Amino acid sequence: MSTMLWPGREQAWQLLNRYTKNPSLIKHALAVEAVMQALAERYGEDPDLYARVGLLHDFDYEAFPEIGEHTIQGGRILTEEGFPDIIVEAIKSHVNENGIPRDTLLKRAIYAADELTGFIVAATLVRPNKSLSELTPKSVIKKLKDKSFAKGVNRNDVYQGAEGLGIDLDELIQFIINALIPHAETLGLNP
């Protein structure tokens, strides 16, 4: 699929910044964009498509945080902005409550990338050097087992996301760490 079928990254970036003012949410969008692009490359898929879904997956969260509104309102906005159904449906599918089957690799990828990427960034931020390279799958899994750490992260989503991609959780954690390292500075982290 050609990226000419949907609006470009600059329009996506402007849309994200129109609806999202919280710097942490913008960094999360950038982190998930990087991971989604890397997943597309791993699976031989369109990196621009995957990156676009990653960048925009939570663009409406700040304006519409309620379950039943988040991604639904965003889907309407994306459609009005000229984004095709493949992007809108993938973004809507990452919220369990929408009940959209994750019947494509794109949908399974955004579901797997969202929570775990946010968790890995959080685990990096509490390290003394804030260095992604210092993280290991073992240290991330230890944090996952600590229910008081990053309480907002749904652990079931993390486990089911890896399962949906058919990847061992340790391998997915390392993959995400590696995908984020080149973007560490943008994310306020160290490589």
DRENVEX-506202 format. One record per residue (C-alpha): residue in one letter; chain; residue number from 0; x, y, z. Coordinates in nm, 3 decimals, padded with zeros to 5 digits. Example, Ala and Ser with C-alpha at 12.3 -4.5 7.8 and 13.67 -1.06 7.14 Angstrom:
2
<code A, unit A, pos 0, c1 01.230, c2 -00.450, c3 00.780>
<code S, unit A, pos 1, c1 01.367, c2 -00.106, c3 00.714>
***
This chain:
191
<code M, unit A, pos 0, c1 00.000, c2 00.000, c3 00.000>
<code S, unit A, pos 1, c1 00.136, c2 00.339, c3 -00.093>
<code T, unit A, pos 2, c1 00.157, c2 00.621, c3 00.159>
<code M, unit A, pos 3, c1 00.003, c2 00.843, c3 -00.108>
<code L, unit A, pos 4, c1 -00.336, c2 00.703, c3 -00.007>
<code W, unit A, pos 5, c1 -00.340, c2 00.890, c3 00.322>
<code P, unit A, pos 6, c1 -00.222, c2 01.220, c3 00.469>
<code G, unit A, pos 7, c1 00.149, c2 01.249, c3 00.536>
<code R, unit A, pos 8, c1 00.343, c2 01.257, c3 00.860>
<code E, unit A, pos 9, c1 00.343, c2 01.636, c3 00.879>
<code Q, unit A, pos 10, c1 -00.037, c2 01.646, c3 00.877>
<code A, unit A, pos 11, c1 -00.044, c2 01.366, c3 01.137>
<code W, unit A, pos 12, c1 00.206, c2 01.556, c3 01.353>
<code Q, unit A, pos 13, c1 -00.002, c2 01.874, c3 01.332>
<code L, unit A, pos 14, c1 -00.317, c2 01.682, c3 01.422>
<code L, unit A, pos 15, c1 -00.146, c2 01.523, c3 01.721>
<code N, unit A, pos 16, c1 -00.029, c2 01.863, c3 01.845>
<code R, unit A, pos 17, c1 -00.369, c2 02.021, c3 01.787>
<code Y, unit A, pos 18, c1 -00.534, c2 01.775, c3 02.028>
<code T, unit A, pos 19, c1 -00.245, c2 01.686, c3 02.260>
<code K, unit A, pos 20, c1 -00.066, c2 01.943, c3 02.475>
<code N, unit A, pos 21, c1 00.080, c2 01.716, c3 02.745>
<code P, unit A, pos 22, c1 00.450, c2 01.664, c3 02.662>
<code S, unit A, pos 23, c1 00.443, c2 01.312, c3 02.811>
<code L, unit A, pos 24, c1 00.160, c2 01.209, c3 02.579>
<code I, unit A, pos 25, c1 00.345, c2 01.354, c3 02.281>
<code K, unit A, pos 26, c1 00.657, c2 01.158, c3 02.379>
<code H, unit A, pos 27, c1 00.444, c2 00.845, c3 02.415>
<code A, unit A, pos 28, c1 00.311, c2 00.899, c3 02.062>
<code L, unit A, pos 29, c1 00.667, c2 00.938, c3 01.930>
<code A, unit A, pos 30, c1 00.781, c2 00.625, c3 02.114>
<code V, unit A, pos 31, c1 00.495, c2 00.413, c3 01.981>
<code E, unit A, pos 32, c1 00.555, c2 00.557, c3 01.633>
<code A, unit A, pos 33, c1 00.918, c2 00.435, c3 01.648>
<code V, unit A, pos 34, c1 00.819, c2 00.091, c3 01.772>
<code M, unit A, pos 35, c1 00.545, c2 00.052, c3 01.511>
<code Q, unit A, pos 36, c1 00.784, c2 00.148, c3 01.233>
<code A, unit A, pos 37, c1 01.033, c2 -00.110, c3 01.359>
<code L, unit A, pos 38, c1 00.759, c2 -00.376, c3 01.377>
<code A, unit A, pos 39, c1 00.660, c2 -00.301, c3 01.018>
<code E, unit A, pos 40, c1 01.020, c2 -00.341, c3 00.906>
<code R, unit A, pos 41, c1 01.050, c2 -00.669, c3 01.099>
<code Y, unit A, pos 42, c1 00.742, c2 -00.813, c3 00.929>
<code G, unit A, pos 43, c1 00.796, c2 -00.664, c3 00.582>
<code E, unit A, pos 44, c1 00.499, c2 -00.429, c3 00.612>
<code D, unit A, pos 45, c1 00.461, c2 -00.061, c3 00.519>
<code P, unit A, pos 46, c1 00.666, c2 00.134, c3 00.777>
<code D, unit A, pos 47, c1 00.488, c2 00.463, c3 00.701>
<code L, unit A, pos 48, c1 00.146, c2 00.310, c3 00.760>
<code Y, unit A, pos 49, c1 00.252, c2 00.149, c3 01.087>
<code A, unit A, pos 50, c1 00.430, c2 00.464, c3 01.203>
<code R, unit A, pos 51, c1 00.124, c2 00.676, c3 01.128>
<code V, unit A, pos 52, c1 -00.095, c2 00.448, c3 01.338>
<code G, unit A, pos 53, c1 00.161, c2 00.463, c3 01.620>
<code L, unit A, pos 54, c1 00.187, c2 00.842, c3 01.611>
<code L, unit A, pos 55, c1 -00.189, c2 00.895, c3 01.611>
<code H, unit A, pos 56, c1 -00.314, c2 00.607, c3 01.827>
<code D, unit A, pos 57, c1 -00.382, c2 00.829, c3 02.132>
<code F, unit A, pos 58, c1 -00.404, c2 01.171, c3 01.967>
<code D, unit A, pos 59, c1 -00.758, c2 01.221, c3 02.102>
<code Y, unit A, pos 60, c1 -00.692, c2 01.087, c3 02.454>
<code E, unit A, pos 61, c1 -00.638, c2 01.424, c3 02.621>
<code A, unit A, pos 62, c1 -00.957, c2 01.568, c3 02.470>
<code F, unit A, pos 63, c1 -01.168, c2 01.250, c3 02.507>
<code P, unit A, pos 64, c1 -01.021, c2 01.030, c3 02.787>
<code E, unit A, pos 65, c1 -01.344, c2 00.848, c3 02.872>
<code I, unit A, pos 66, c1 -01.396, c2 00.489, c3 02.766>
<code G, unit A, pos 67, c1 -01.644, c2 00.500, c3 02.482>
<code E, unit A, pos 68, c1 -01.512, c2 00.836, c3 02.362>
<code H, unit A, pos 69, c1 -01.135, c2 00.778, c3 02.324>
<code T, unit A, pos 70, c1 -01.065, c2 00.654, c3 01.970>
<code I, unit A, pos 71, c1 -01.433, c2 00.684, c3 01.875>
<code Q, unit A, pos 72, c1 -01.419, c2 01.064, c3 01.862>
<code G, unit A, pos 73, c1 -01.066, c2 01.035, c3 01.726>
<code G, unit A, pos 74, c1 -01.187, c2 00.802, c3 01.451>
<code R, unit A, pos 75, c1 -01.447, c2 01.057, c3 01.345>
<code I, unit A, pos 76, c1 -01.181, c2 01.331, c3 01.339>
<code L, unit A, pos 77, c1 -00.936, c2 01.115, c3 01.145>
<code T, unit A, pos 78, c1 -01.201, c2 01.036, c3 00.884>
<code E, unit A, pos 79, c1 -01.281, c2 01.407, c3 00.849>
<code E, unit A, pos 80, c1 -00.907, c2 01.476, c3 00.807>
<code G, unit A, pos 81, c1 -00.881, c2 01.229, c3 00.519>
<code F, unit A, pos 82, c1 -00.727, c2 00.927, c3 00.692>
<code P, unit A, pos 83, c1 -00.847, c2 00.595, c3 00.547>
<code D, unit A, pos 84, c1 -01.037, c2 00.321, c3 00.727>
<code I, unit A, pos 85, c1 -00.724, c2 00.103, c3 00.763>
<code I, unit A, pos 86, c1 -00.571, c2 00.363, c3 00.997>
<code V, unit A, pos 87, c1 -00.896, c2 00.451, c3 01.175>
<code E, unit A, pos 88, c1 -00.987, c2 00.086, c3 01.240>
<code A, unit A, pos 89, c1 -00.637, c2 -00.002, c3 01.363>
<code I, unit A, pos 90, c1 -00.641, c2 00.287, c3 01.609>
<code K, unit A, pos 91, c1 -00.991, c2 00.202, c3 01.733>
<code S, unit A, pos 92, c1 -00.890, c2 -00.164, c3 01.776>
<code H, unit A, pos 93, c1 -00.626, c2 -00.090, c3 02.040>
<code V, unit A, pos 94, c1 -00.901, c2 -00.013, c3 02.294>
<code N, unit A, pos 95, c1 -01.054, c2 -00.339, c3 02.422>
<code E, unit A, pos 96, c1 -01.390, c2 -00.181, c3 02.496>
<code N, unit A, pos 97, c1 -01.448, c2 -00.107, c3 02.127>
<code G, unit A, pos 98, c1 -01.474, c2 -00.481, c3 02.061>
<code I, unit A, pos 99, c1 -01.298, c2 -00.459, c3 01.727>
<code P, unit A, pos 100, c1 -01.132, c2 -00.787, c3 01.630>
<code R, unit A, pos 101, c1 -00.755, c2 -00.768, c3 01.595>
<code D, unit A, pos 102, c1 -00.768, c2 -00.958, c3 01.270>
<code T, unit A, pos 103, c1 -00.468, c2 -00.796, c3 01.100>
<code L, unit A, pos 104, c1 -00.103, c2 -00.769, c3 01.189>
<code L, unit A, pos 105, c1 -00.142, c2 -00.389, c3 01.201>
<code K, unit A, pos 106, c1 -00.414, c2 -00.416, c3 01.468>
<code R, unit A, pos 107, c1 -00.218, c2 -00.672, c3 01.670>
<code A, unit A, pos 108, c1 00.096, c2 -00.457, c3 01.645>
<code I, unit A, pos 109, c1 -00.061, c2 -00.138, c3 01.782>
<code Y, unit A, pos 110, c1 -00.219, c2 -00.334, c3 02.064>
<code A, unit A, pos 111, c1 00.115, c2 -00.496, c3 02.152>
<code A, unit A, pos 112, c1 00.317, c2 -00.177, c3 02.114>
<code D, unit A, pos 113, c1 00.102, c2 00.070, c3 02.308>
<code E, unit A, pos 114, c1 00.104, c2 -00.048, c3 02.671>
<code L, unit A, pos 115, c1 00.442, c2 -00.220, c3 02.665>
<code T, unit A, pos 116, c1 00.620, c2 00.077, c3 02.507>
<code G, unit A, pos 117, c1 00.475, c2 00.309, c3 02.771>
<code F, unit A, pos 118, c1 00.577, c2 00.066, c3 03.042>
<code I, unit A, pos 119, c1 00.933, c2 00.035, c3 02.913>
<code V, unit A, pos 120, c1 00.968, c2 00.415, c3 02.902>
<code A, unit A, pos 121, c1 00.838, c2 00.436, c3 03.261>
<code A, unit A, pos 122, c1 01.083, c2 00.165, c3 03.372>
<code T, unit A, pos 123, c1 01.366, c2 00.360, c3 03.208>
<code L, unit A, pos 124, c1 01.268, c2 00.689, c3 03.372>
<code V, unit A, pos 125, c1 01.310, c2 00.544, c3 03.724>
<code R, unit A, pos 126, c1 01.661, c2 00.416, c3 03.654>
<code P, unit A, pos 127, c1 01.943, c2 00.636, c3 03.785>
<code N, unit A, pos 128, c1 02.090, c2 00.699, c3 03.437>
<code K, unit A, pos 129, c1 01.756, c2 00.692, c3 03.252>
<code S, unit A, pos 130, c1 01.933, c2 00.468, c3 03.001>
<code L, unit A, pos 131, c1 01.743, c2 00.230, c3 02.773>
<code S, unit A, pos 132, c1 02.059, c2 00.022, c3 02.725>
<code E, unit A, pos 133, c1 02.061, c2 -00.059, c3 03.095>
<code L, unit A, pos 134, c1 01.718, c2 -00.222, c3 03.077>
<code T, unit A, pos 135, c1 01.688, c2 -00.596, c3 03.028>
<code P, unit A, pos 136, c1 01.379, c2 -00.805, c3 02.968>
<code K, unit A, pos 137, c1 01.432, c2 -00.952, c3 03.316>
<code S, unit A, pos 138, c1 01.429, c2 -00.608, c3 03.480>
<code V, unit A, pos 139, c1 01.116, c2 -00.505, c3 03.288>
<code I, unit A, pos 140, c1 00.934, c2 -00.828, c3 03.380>
<code K, unit A, pos 141, c1 01.027, c2 -00.771, c3 03.744>
<code K, unit A, pos 142, c1 00.865, c2 -00.426, c3 03.722>
<code L, unit A, pos 143, c1 00.559, c2 -00.580, c3 03.552>
<code K, unit A, pos 144, c1 00.513, c2 -00.806, c3 03.853>
<code D, unit A, pos 145, c1 00.521, c2 -00.503, c3 04.086>
<code K, unit A, pos 146, c1 00.155, c2 -00.398, c3 04.079>
<code S, unit A, pos 147, c1 00.237, c2 -00.065, c3 04.246>
<code F, unit A, pos 148, c1 00.465, c2 00.041, c3 03.959>
<code A, unit A, pos 149, c1 00.295, c2 00.215, c3 03.664>
<code K, unit A, pos 150, c1 -00.047, c2 00.116, c3 03.799>
<code G, unit A, pos 151, c1 -00.223, c2 00.251, c3 03.490>
<code V, unit A, pos 152, c1 -00.064, c2 -00.011, c3 03.264>
<code N, unit A, pos 153, c1 -00.292, c2 -00.307, c3 03.207>
<code R, unit A, pos 154, c1 -00.067, c2 -00.610, c3 03.253>
<code N, unit A, pos 155, c1 -00.311, c2 -00.836, c3 03.066>
<code D, unit A, pos 156, c1 -00.280, c2 -00.609, c3 02.761>
<code V, unit A, pos 157, c1 00.098, c2 -00.647, c3 02.778>
<code Y, unit A, pos 158, c1 00.086, c2 -01.026, c3 02.792>
<code Q, unit A, pos 159, c1 -00.193, c2 -01.059, c3 02.534>
<code G, unit A, pos 160, c1 -00.016, c2 -00.815, c3 02.302>
<code A, unit A, pos 161, c1 00.296, c2 -01.030, c3 02.287>
<code E, unit A, pos 162, c1 00.085, c2 -01.342, c3 02.246>
<code G, unit A, pos 163, c1 -00.111, c2 -01.181, c3 01.960>
<code L, unit A, pos 164, c1 00.214, c2 -01.117, c3 01.774>
<code G, unit A, pos 165, c1 00.336, c2 -01.469, c3 01.848>
<code I, unit A, pos 166, c1 00.646, c2 -01.332, c3 02.018>
<code D, unit A, pos 167, c1 00.788, c2 -01.436, c3 02.353>
<code L, unit A, pos 168, c1 00.747, c2 -01.145, c3 02.597>
<code D, unit A, pos 169, c1 01.123, c2 -01.130, c3 02.665>
<code E, unit A, pos 170, c1 01.191, c2 -01.102, c3 02.293>
<code L, unit A, pos 171, c1 00.928, c2 -00.830, c3 02.245>
<code I, unit A, pos 172, c1 01.066, c2 -00.630, c3 02.537>
<code Q, unit A, pos 173, c1 01.418, c2 -00.641, c3 02.392>
<code F, unit A, pos 174, c1 01.283, c2 -00.555, c3 02.047>
<code I, unit A, pos 175, c1 01.105, c2 -00.246, c3 02.183>
<code I, unit A, pos 176, c1 01.411, c2 -00.137, c3 02.380>
<code N, unit A, pos 177, c1 01.623, c2 -00.166, c3 02.065>
<code A, unit A, pos 178, c1 01.363, c2 00.026, c3 01.861>
<code L, unit A, pos 179, c1 01.360, c2 00.310, c3 02.115>
<code I, unit A, pos 180, c1 01.737, c2 00.352, c3 02.161>
<code P, unit A, pos 181, c1 01.787, c2 00.560, c3 01.842>
<code H, unit A, pos 182, c1 01.507, c2 00.792, c3 01.962>
<code A, unit A, pos 183, c1 01.617, c2 00.816, c3 02.326>
<code E, unit A, pos 184, c1 01.707, c2 01.185, c3 02.322>
<code T, unit A, pos 185, c1 01.371, c2 01.285, c3 02.169>
<code L, unit A, pos 186, c1 01.199, c2 01.083, c3 02.442>
<code G, unit A, pos 187, c1 01.398, c2 01.247, c3 02.722>
<code L, unit A, pos 188, c1 01.600, c2 00.932, c3 02.785>
<code N, unit A, pos 189, c1 01.957, c2 00.819, c3 02.740>
<code P, unit A, pos 190, c1 02.044, c2 00.551, c3 02.484>
***
